[in-house]
Amino acid sequence: METVINIVGSVALLLWGIRMMRTGVTRSFGAELRRVLALSARNRLTGFLTGLAAAAAVQSSTATAMIVSSFAGQGLIVGVAALAIVLGADVGTTIVVQLLSFDIKWISPLFLALGVFTFLASEKARHRNLGRIALGFGLVLLALKQIVISSAPLRETETVSLLLQPLSNEPLLAILIVAALTWFSHSSVAIVLLIASFAASQVISTQAAFVMVLGANLGGAITAVAMTLNSPAASRRVTTGNLVMRASGVLVALPLIPYAMPYVAMLGGDHVRAVANFHLLFNLALAVAFLPLLSLVERLVRRLVPEREDTDDLQSPKYLDSGALESPAVALSCAARETLRMGDEVREMLASTLKVINSNDDTLRKHVERSDDLIDRLHEAIKLYLTSLSQQEMDRPESKRCVEILSFTTNLEHIGDIIDKNLMELAAKKIKGQTMFSNDGAREIAEFHQRIIANLDLAMSVFMSGDLNLARQLIREKAEIRHVEKRYTDNHFARISEGRPESIASSSLHLDVLRDLKRINSHLTSVAYPILEQAGELAESRLVDKSERDEAREQVIPLRPTPE
């Protein structure tokens, strides 16, 4: 029991160390990595080499496949180029296994110390993430050493031999079990290293280890497919194509393992090196076989993964990439892009509002009301996305940006509710009563509405740029809107005093429309407050201090005419 507990604990440490390395790399270089991947789709060879380098850096072909599939879903990478990158990523993970298969476990204390001291000595996110990478590497080396030591007694245990006997006699069962373990752990690298450690301890034979390596490769492809089940068809084709290629390779390689063992042994090394070399050779052979056939694979997966009928479903978010959550800077960019889309939808609703009010178009009114459902769904999706992101470690600017996005999306959602629940309800009353505004009243509402539209565009610019001058302009516009609303209200009461029948009949509707448009503007201007507050330009209150006011009055002494 003690041996089993030690092995389980060592495996957990191995998984955690690999996760720390991957997290450190994606947080430090995630944005650069995604940019390189997006620009690498010129041809198959370029894509293959880029995928190889990317997966070697993040120690995960699954993470690379998720990034590439998200790009494919957005139309940034075509199918053949995406499949080439994924093939390269499969080879890239073998480089990590190759490195860790050498006897370098003695330097694990050095990397542990380097990682801890680097992490604690700096407040900069990049330095702390580099420390995380070193610490993770040290943990992986320590875990591998512990697995070999802990599993050594299992060589002479009859119970273990009885348990592993079916796996040796039933290779398909072994492949399926290891594939399931890989899917559960989300790390084929960790499972291959675990298999190599068991082979080094002679708990399993080298041939059985090779069979299990095939299962780890298959499980890595299944993990990516499972993570993209709800993604667009273009995204699912990338992971499905990877699964098709790996499954085909496993079926072909399985009966050839006995014949391949002498050639693998010719490369030299112990049992660990043999497992690592077989893992490398399998993925290289897969790349050589399928690189020329990627067009055929792409056509096959198009048939296996057809377009859904709701491909253009506007009710779903387009830019919230779950694969970017490990890189906060990239994830925040995704959330900001989705917020821009939400702002465009709100602008469309607001623009249609004036058309409904002027034309009494009930069909358009119902369409605007339905549009609020999209605003609510996007707000909920962005909120959940940022909630997931908040579980990651972020530096102060990233945390601040996360709060800004949440605040702005909440205000956009409130604007959608004002349009749906207030302005469209007023429009329904106007349509039902066939009420008409006076010519002057309609003109003032149109002018006021146009100013709100302009402020919406300005608020979106402030949200994306954080520009101080634009923030000042937006706040000045808020004060101007307050004065304009008061002037238009006074004009309306003046027309009532003149006895104009249209103004009298539409009085409450007219004033309520002006009020709701002003409320919308208040929500828009909230985006400027954090910028002005950071610059020290935001007053605590608009109230004038009474003592200062009285002092100012005393200083203004009216001049009296001098007596002759």
Order of alpha helices (4+ residues) and beta strands (2+ residues): alpha-alpha-alpha-alpha-alpha-alpha-alpha-alpha-alpha-alpha-alpha-alpha-alpha-alpha-alpha-alpha-alpha-alpha-alpha-alpha-alpha-alpha-alpha-alpha
